[in-house]
């Protein structure tokens, strides 16, 4: 009968919490603590670097004040009288459109100013620009009228030659100053000069060419 008995497998041993005989408490083994990932400081540093880069780009693009662009965009001849009978002269009325282009992310409020129109080295007329405001990244167009007169003077010989050729070159200069307000938190003073050359065709009483720097 003993021969027919098969050896039974032993039951696996189980680890039970040991009881502290003196205190009567169970000694439960503690699980090993997991180490904090070392990637966290790296990710935090990378995030700070990205935020700083975004702030610097934002400041360089949005908060950097720029000078506006000021130029005569078009000009028309309203009156043109000239002659060389006794002494060379001209009497001209011009209607000009001045464009103020503001590339800032804030309004540009400019003061009134007076520009000068030159024939050679002599002032022959004035150009009055009223105060105004160009919106953020926008253009402001201003129509002005200028009376230009010349009779005699140091450029008499040059004027006789220009009248005979039928071309008269005038130079218009002005300085526009104002304040740029960025995001309603910062204001900066900006100044821009206008320098335009107007060439008139005396035979057609019209503008032959307009060029601004």
Helices and strands as residue ranges (DSSP letters): E 18-19, E 26-27, H 39-61, E 69-83, E 89-102, E 106-110, E 113-119, E 122-129, E 132-134, E 138-151, H 156-165, E 167-182, E 186-201, E 206-212
